[in-house]
Amino acid sequence: MDAATQFFRDIQDWVWGPAAWGILLVGGLILTIRLKGYQVTKFGYFMNHTIIDMFRKPENKLNPIVGKGDISPWQALMTSFSATMGVGTLAGTATAIAWGGPGAVFWMWVVGFFGIATKFNEVILACHFRGTNAKGEVLSGPFAYMEKGMKVKWLGRCFAIVFAFFGALGAFGIGNMVQSNSASGALAHVFPGVNRLIIGIIAAFLIGLVIIGGIKSIARVVDKVIPFLAVTAIVTSILIIISSITDVPYAFGLIFRGAFSGTSLTGGVAGVAIMYAVRLGLQRGIFSNEAGLGSGAIAYSAAKSDNPVKTSMWGSFEVFLDTHVMCTLIALVILTQVDLSYISPGFHTANITGAPLVIQSYQNSFFGAQFGGWLMAFMMATFGFTTVIGWAYVGEKCFEYLLGPKWGMKLRIFYRLLILPATVFGAYGGVALIWAIADVMNAFMALPNIIAVVILSGVSAKIASDYFKGKKYEPLPDSFNTESSKKNK
């Protein structure tokens, strides 16, 4: 276990070096410029035409826009949100603070700001280049726009294979073992006598009941569970923050000083703190909202819509809600409830990172040690459950692409079954190894994806520009050479 952990940490240090920071930040900046500052100039528009419009017109949720796709835009949001709003948001924020100091939160905001534009582009491209498999089900995502959109075909094909390969594997890491490990860790922290292996077995059984039915079964479950969990997490966090409102200015001060001062909470070496703050902010930011990772685009491409921009605005809303709302609330809860003065960025103590740190902050709040622990353990366990479900679909589509339309369809049940033992192993495995594996998988998905999105940003920018000018969208024919596309030809 120690040898494997060190191996993946060495790879992690290499792939998440300064070059990766530059690619992600510069890529996000280029996409923002191509969209003329969409995050700012169209913020009110995409909020008004997503969540606000849904409450103004409740029938939008039940009777979605007619168009290509397998599920409604709302269900696509919940499927994607189930894969993002989980351990990445709760334990991921805590880990960023514990490893990188409070300043890492600022860099999570930066990633989130550019992530709004990044996911907007990703979803447009995934919907524009989407195809179907032999059963007429949507098969799309970064591998689709890499292969079909990039002019240098061999490069696009290589990018697509690399992304799909690590996406199929990543569903076992970021989308499974990390979730089950943190969820079981949360329950074991609150209920010391509980057996983590038993937790993993029970979770695997429940997850199997859902994912065996495919995307429609997944959508029906997350459509009901995610809104309840999100509202519970937001409301309880706000209540805790209000109860310690006098400490909030100090918490924000820690965030901004840690991001720019070059010193740790313990007065560490200048430059070291910023390095860890930037690195952990980028890693945990991507892990939280998955903008740039490309996984969310796979879920959104399954949404019924007559224009990619309408779907992509839900992706923008998701990033904003996950990073700028939920991660900020969790960070403020931690910084106002837990004394972190003994943490120096880059030098962590295992028992104060991830799930235990979030739970401790709730236990120290007015909710009390017992109820606060139960409440957060319940949320983390349930969020972990829904994240595994959402990522099972993401990984399956990558697996299906890799094997081709024929064998991908035949063997996808086998892939779904592999998710279950990974859940059990994750619940019982070592947390350091699992986080290291997840970060490596993230990098090998994010880097080719962000490069491809930047290369194809002219396509997505034109589609967006035409939409805002009121021009009609003309969809492409089926992107893949499947049975359905042959019939179309």
C-alpha positions as a printed Julia matrix, in Angstrom:
489×3 Matrix{Float64}:
   0.0    0.0     0.0
   2.79   2.44    0.91
   4.71   1.67   -2.27
   1.62   2.12   -4.44
   0.76   5.38   -2.69
   4.23   6.79   -3.28
   4.15   5.68   -6.92
   0.93   7.57   -7.62
   2.09  10.58   -5.61
   5.19  10.81   -7.8
   3.0   10.78  -10.9
   0.66  13.25   -9.24
   3.52  15.71   -8.6
   4.57  15.44  -12.23
   1.17  15.83  -13.94
   0.03  18.6   -11.6
   3.13  20.72  -12.05
   3.27  24.36  -13.22
   2.63  23.31  -16.84
  -0.78  21.92  -15.86
  -1.61  25.09  -13.92
  -0.73  27.19  -16.97
  -2.75  25.08  -19.41
  -5.86  25.15  -17.23
  -5.72  28.84  -16.32
  -4.68  30.08  -19.77
  -7.24  27.78  -21.38
  -9.98  29.17  -19.15
  -8.85  32.71  -19.94
  -8.93  32.08  -23.71
 -12.43  30.59  -23.49
 -13.59  33.54  -21.42
 -12.24  35.98  -24.0
 -13.8   34.03  -26.9
 -17.17  34.26  -25.14
 -16.66  37.97  -24.36
 -16.7   37.5   -20.61
 -19.79  35.28  -20.61
 -19.55  34.63  -16.84
 -20.11  38.35  -16.19
 -22.0   39.67  -19.2
 -24.49  36.77  -19.34
 -24.62  35.85  -15.64
 -28.13  37.2   -15.14
 -29.25  35.66  -18.43
 -28.2   32.09  -17.7
 -29.5   32.3   -14.14
 -32.82  33.63  -15.43
 -33.11  30.92  -18.1
 -32.21  28.02  -15.81
 -33.1   27.82  -12.15
 -35.23  30.98  -12.0
 -37.15  30.02  -15.12
 -37.8   26.56  -13.69
 -39.44  28.01  -10.59
 -41.35  30.53  -12.68
 -42.53  27.78  -15.02
 -42.63  24.49  -13.09
 -43.93  22.69  -16.15
 -40.44  23.03  -17.67
 -39.26  20.33  -15.32
 -42.04  17.92  -16.23
 -42.45  18.78  -19.9
 -38.98  19.59  -21.24
 -38.2   21.0   -24.66
 -38.69  18.51  -27.44
 -35.49  17.51  -29.18
 -32.78  14.88  -29.38
 -31.79  13.23  -26.11
 -32.66  10.59  -23.53
 -33.58  12.65  -20.45
 -34.87  16.12  -19.56
 -32.48  19.08  -19.08
 -33.35  19.06  -15.36
 -32.5   15.38  -15.07
 -29.25  15.99  -16.97
 -28.39  18.71  -14.45
 -29.17  16.38  -11.55
 -27.14  13.54  -13.12
 -24.16  15.8   -13.68
 -24.64  17.47  -10.3
 -24.75  14.07   -8.61
 -21.27  13.42  -10.03
 -19.91  16.79   -8.85
 -21.77  17.76   -5.67
 -20.41  15.16   -3.33
 -17.09  14.34   -1.75
 -15.43  16.75   -4.18
 -17.4   19.61   -2.69
 -17.5   18.61    0.97
 -14.36  16.58    1.72
 -12.54  18.09   -1.27
 -12.88  21.6     0.13
 -11.69  20.38    3.52
  -8.7   18.62    1.97
  -7.78  21.75   -0.01
  -7.76  23.8     3.21
  -5.86  21.18    5.22
  -3.18  20.61    2.56
  -3.01  24.04    0.92
  -4.23  26.34    3.67
  -7.28  28.63    3.49
  -5.74  30.37    0.47
  -6.59  27.32   -1.63
 -10.24  28.35   -1.43
  -9.47  31.52   -3.38
  -7.91  29.48   -6.17
 -10.96  27.22   -6.16
 -12.97  30.38   -6.86
 -10.62  31.25   -9.73
 -11.02  27.77  -11.21
 -14.78  28.1   -10.77
 -14.89  31.5   -12.49
 -13.12  30.2   -15.58
 -14.96  26.9   -15.16
 -18.3   28.59  -15.91
 -17.04  29.43  -19.41
 -15.22  26.12  -19.76
 -18.25  23.96  -19.0
 -20.42  26.21  -21.18
 -18.12  25.4   -24.12
 -17.84  21.71  -23.22
 -21.59  21.17  -23.14
 -22.18  23.07  -26.39
 -19.59  20.92  -28.15
 -20.84  17.65  -26.64
 -24.43  18.4   -27.71
 -23.37  19.67  -31.15
 -21.25  16.62  -32.0
 -23.38  14.03  -30.26
 -24.29  10.77  -31.87
 -26.2    7.67  -30.88
 -25.47   4.0   -30.37
 -27.23   1.09  -32.05
 -30.23   1.46  -29.7
 -30.62   5.14  -30.46
 -29.26   6.21  -27.05
 -27.04   9.28  -26.91
 -23.31   8.6   -27.1
 -21.36  11.81  -26.74
 -18.91  13.77  -24.67
 -15.34  15.04  -25.1
 -14.41  11.94  -27.11
 -17.09  12.92  -29.65
 -15.95  16.49  -30.21
 -12.28  15.47  -30.12
 -12.71  12.84  -32.82
 -15.27  14.6   -35.01
 -14.45  18.24  -34.4
 -10.67  18.54  -34.53
  -9.29  19.08  -38.03
  -6.14  17.05  -37.42
  -7.99  13.74  -37.33
  -5.24  11.52  -35.97
  -4.61  13.97  -33.12
  -8.3   14.21  -32.34
  -8.58  10.43  -32.33
  -5.58  10.13  -29.97
  -7.04  12.74  -27.63
 -10.39  10.94  -27.69
  -8.86   7.56  -26.84
  -6.75   9.0   -24.0
  -9.73  10.84  -22.53
 -12.09   7.87  -22.82
  -9.51   5.47  -21.37
  -8.89   7.58  -18.28
 -12.57   8.47  -18.08
 -13.5    4.79  -17.96
 -10.84   4.22  -15.29
 -11.61   7.49  -13.52
 -15.11   6.29  -12.77
 -13.49   3.81  -10.4
 -11.25   6.46   -8.8
 -12.68   9.96   -8.59
 -16.21   8.69   -9.21
 -16.22   5.65   -6.97
 -13.43   4.74   -4.56
 -12.91   8.31   -3.34
 -16.65   8.64   -2.75
 -17.11   5.32   -0.96
 -13.93   5.85    1.06
 -14.99   9.27    2.32
 -18.58   8.15    2.88
 -17.55   5.09    4.89
 -14.92   7.19    6.68
 -17.59   9.7     7.66
 -19.86   7.0     9.07
 -16.96   5.27   10.85
 -15.88   8.6    12.35
 -19.32   9.22   13.82
 -20.11   5.57   14.61
 -16.72   4.09   15.67
 -18.04   0.54   15.94
 -19.3    0.33   12.37
 -17.51  -2.01    9.97
 -16.37  -0.16    6.84
 -16.4   -3.35    4.8
 -20.08  -3.88    5.62
 -20.79  -0.27    4.63
 -19.12  -0.9     1.27
 -21.11  -4.07    0.64
 -24.44  -2.4     1.46
 -23.56   0.62   -0.7
 -22.56  -1.64   -3.61
 -25.88  -3.49   -3.39
 -27.93  -0.27   -3.44
 -25.86   1.25   -6.23
 -26.26  -1.91   -8.3
 -30.04  -1.66   -8.05
 -29.9    1.8    -9.63
 -27.2    1.65  -12.29
 -28.32  -1.66  -13.77
 -31.2    0.24  -15.42
 -28.96   2.76  -17.2
 -29.32   6.53  -17.54
 -33.11   6.7   -17.17
 -32.99   4.74  -13.92
 -30.13   6.93  -12.67
 -31.99  10.11  -13.63
 -35.14   9.06  -11.77
 -33.18   8.52   -8.55
 -30.97  11.63   -8.6
 -33.92  13.77   -9.68
 -35.45  13.14   -6.25
 -32.39  12.81   -4.0
 -30.04  15.6    -5.14
 -32.38  18.6    -4.64
 -33.13  17.48   -1.07
 -29.43  16.99   -0.25
 -28.33  20.26   -1.85
 -30.95  22.3     0.0
 -30.1   20.55    3.29
 -26.36  21.23    2.87
 -26.88  24.88    1.91
 -29.42  25.7     4.64
 -27.5   24.0     7.46
 -24.24  25.67    6.38
 -25.88  29.09    6.3
 -27.32  28.54    9.78
 -23.88  27.62   11.15
 -22.27  30.65    9.5
 -24.96  32.99   10.86
 -24.41  31.58   14.35
 -20.72  32.58   14.07
 -21.2   35.68   11.93
 -18.57  37.68   13.85
 -15.89  35.19   12.76
 -16.73  35.42    9.05
 -14.53  38.5     8.29
 -11.58  36.73    9.91
 -12.28  33.61    7.8
 -12.27  35.66    4.59
  -9.07  37.31    5.76
  -7.42  33.9     6.1
  -8.51  33.0     2.56
  -7.12  36.13    0.92
  -3.93  36.28    2.99
  -3.24  32.61    2.3
  -3.74  33.12   -1.44
  -1.31  36.02   -1.81
   0.91  36.49    1.23
   3.22  33.51    0.71
   2.98  32.48    4.33
   1.15  29.59    5.91
  -1.13  29.68    8.92
   1.95  28.96   11.0
   4.15  31.48    9.23
   5.74  28.96    6.85
   8.37  29.56    4.19
   7.47  32.31    1.7
   6.39  30.86   -1.64
   5.71  27.36   -0.32
   2.26  28.31    0.93
   1.29  29.94   -2.36
   2.53  26.92   -4.3
   0.39  24.55   -2.27
  -2.55  26.95   -2.24
  -2.55  27.24   -6.05
  -1.97  23.54   -6.64
  -4.6   22.36   -4.17
  -7.04  25.04   -5.29
  -6.75  23.87   -8.9
  -6.9   20.18   -8.07
  -9.78  20.38   -5.64
 -11.56  23.01   -7.73
 -11.62  20.71  -10.76
 -12.48  17.77   -8.52
 -15.4   19.78   -7.14
 -17.09  21.29  -10.21
 -15.44  19.11  -12.9
 -15.32  22.03  -15.33
 -12.47  21.25  -17.71
 -12.6   17.6   -16.8
 -15.22  16.89  -19.48
 -17.23  14.4   -17.44
 -20.21  16.72  -17.0
 -20.51  17.19  -20.75
 -21.23  13.46  -21.1
 -24.28  13.73  -18.84
 -25.54  16.98  -20.38
 -25.26  15.61  -23.91
 -28.07  13.19  -23.03
 -30.49  16.07  -22.36
 -33.39  16.7   -24.75
 -32.96  20.1   -26.32
 -33.34  21.88  -29.64
 -30.25  24.04  -29.08
 -26.95  23.2   -27.32
 -26.79  26.64  -25.68
 -29.99  26.01  -23.72
 -28.42  22.91  -22.2
 -25.01  24.5   -21.67
 -26.49  27.26  -19.52
 -27.47  24.58  -16.99
 -23.81  23.55  -16.93
 -22.8   27.12  -16.15
 -25.33  27.3   -13.34
 -24.03  24.02  -11.92
 -20.44  25.31  -11.69
 -21.56  28.51  -10.0
 -23.72  26.66   -7.48
 -21.11  24.03   -6.71
 -17.99  26.2    -6.38
 -19.03  29.74   -5.58
 -21.95  28.81   -3.36
 -21.45  25.37   -1.82
 -17.63  25.24   -1.58
 -17.62  28.75   -0.11
 -20.23  27.84    2.49
 -18.34  24.67    3.51
 -15.06  26.61    3.7
 -16.61  29.27    5.93
 -18.13  26.58    8.17
 -14.71  24.96    8.59
 -12.83  28.22    9.14
 -15.32  29.52   11.7
 -15.75  26.28   13.63
 -12.32  24.59   13.68
  -8.95  25.89   14.9
  -6.56  25.25   12.02
  -3.64  27.31   13.3
  -1.48  24.22   13.6
  -1.74  23.33    9.91
   1.07  24.33    7.56
   0.36  23.94    3.81
   2.03  20.87    2.4
   2.32  19.16    5.77
  -0.95  17.47    6.58
  -2.14  15.22    9.34
  -4.4   12.43    8.08
  -6.93  12.72   10.86
  -7.8   16.33   10.08
  -8.32  16.11    6.32
 -11.35  15.27    4.23
 -14.45  13.87    5.86
 -13.31  14.08    9.53
 -12.56  17.8     9.18
 -15.99  18.59    7.73
 -17.68  16.46   10.39
 -15.66  18.13   13.14
 -16.79  21.55   11.96
 -20.45  20.48   12.18
 -19.86  18.89   15.58
 -18.33  22.12   16.88
 -21.33  24.12   15.67
 -24.56  24.83   17.53
 -25.91  21.53   16.16
 -23.82  19.8    18.8
 -21.33  16.95   18.71
 -23.85  14.16   18.31
 -26.5   15.6    15.99
 -23.96  17.64   14.0
 -21.88  14.51   13.4
 -24.89  12.47   12.39
 -26.13  15.19   10.04
 -22.86  15.61    8.12
 -22.16  11.86    8.07
 -25.61  11.31    6.54
 -25.04  13.99    3.89
 -21.58  12.73    2.98
 -22.7    9.12    2.78
 -25.71   9.98    0.6
 -23.77  12.39   -1.61
 -21.13   9.7    -2.05
 -23.85   7.24   -3.06
 -25.29   9.57   -5.72
 -21.84  10.51   -7.04
 -20.98   6.87   -7.71
 -24.28   6.56   -9.57
 -23.63   9.61  -11.74
 -20.04   8.63  -12.52
 -21.1    5.09  -13.4
 -22.9    6.58  -16.42
 -19.92   8.77  -17.34
 -17.5    5.85  -17.19
 -19.85   3.58  -19.08
 -20.08   5.98  -22.01
 -16.28   6.26  -22.16
 -16.07   2.46  -22.05
 -18.69   2.18  -24.79
 -16.78   4.59  -27.01
 -13.49   2.72  -26.52
 -14.97  -0.64  -27.49
 -17.05   0.72  -30.35
 -20.84   0.68  -30.82
 -21.11  -3.1   -31.18
 -18.97  -4.45  -28.33
 -19.58  -1.41  -26.16
 -23.29  -2.2   -26.11
 -22.71  -5.89  -25.42
 -20.22  -5.42  -22.58
 -21.6   -2.37  -20.79
 -23.45  -4.57  -18.29
 -20.07  -6.08  -17.42
 -18.72  -2.56  -16.84
 -21.62  -1.71  -14.55
 -20.93  -4.82  -12.51
 -17.26  -3.84  -12.09
 -18.4   -0.66  -10.34
 -19.68  -2.7    -7.4
 -16.46  -4.37   -6.13
 -14.65  -1.04   -6.6
 -17.18   0.5    -4.21
 -16.41  -2.15   -1.62
 -12.64  -1.73   -2.02
 -12.92   2.05   -1.82
 -14.87   1.88    1.42
 -12.15  -0.23    2.99
  -9.02   1.05    1.17
  -6.37   3.59    2.18
  -7.44   7.21    1.77
  -4.0    8.53    0.69
  -3.68   6.01   -2.16
  -7.23   6.58   -3.37
  -6.92  10.39   -3.47
  -3.58  10.11   -5.31
  -5.08   7.79   -7.94
  -8.06  10.1    -8.41
  -5.84  13.16   -8.94
  -3.78  11.34  -11.57
  -6.93  10.25  -13.42
  -8.24  13.82  -13.27
  -5.11  15.21  -14.88
  -5.11  12.77  -17.8
  -8.75  13.65  -18.48
  -8.51  17.4   -17.95
  -5.38  18.23  -19.95
  -6.39  16.76  -23.35
  -9.94  17.98  -22.82
  -9.09  21.62  -22.12
  -6.73  21.68  -25.11
  -9.45  20.28  -27.38
 -12.07  22.71  -26.06
  -9.77  25.66  -26.72
  -9.0   24.41  -30.24
 -12.75  24.03  -30.94
 -13.78  27.23  -29.14
 -14.47  28.91  -32.47
 -17.26  26.38  -33.11
 -18.85  26.77  -29.68
 -18.47  30.56  -29.72
 -20.29  30.79  -33.07
 -23.13  28.56  -31.86
 -23.46  30.73  -28.75
 -23.3   33.95  -30.75
 -25.98  32.73  -33.17
 -28.21  31.75  -30.26
 -27.98  35.14  -28.57
 -28.65  36.8   -31.94
 -31.8   34.7   -32.36
 -30.53  32.63  -35.29
 -31.85  29.1   -35.81
 -29.58  26.22  -34.84
 -28.87  23.54  -37.44
 -27.82  20.25  -35.8
 -25.2   17.98  -37.29
 -26.07  14.47  -38.49
 -25.24  11.59  -36.18
 -21.59  11.9   -35.13
 -20.75   8.2   -35.06
 -20.83   5.54  -37.73
 -23.41   3.44  -35.88
 -26.42   1.56  -37.16
 -28.6    4.64  -36.75
 -26.22   6.84  -38.69
 -26.06   4.3   -41.49
 -29.85   4.45  -41.76
 -29.67   8.25  -41.9
 -27.19   7.99  -44.74
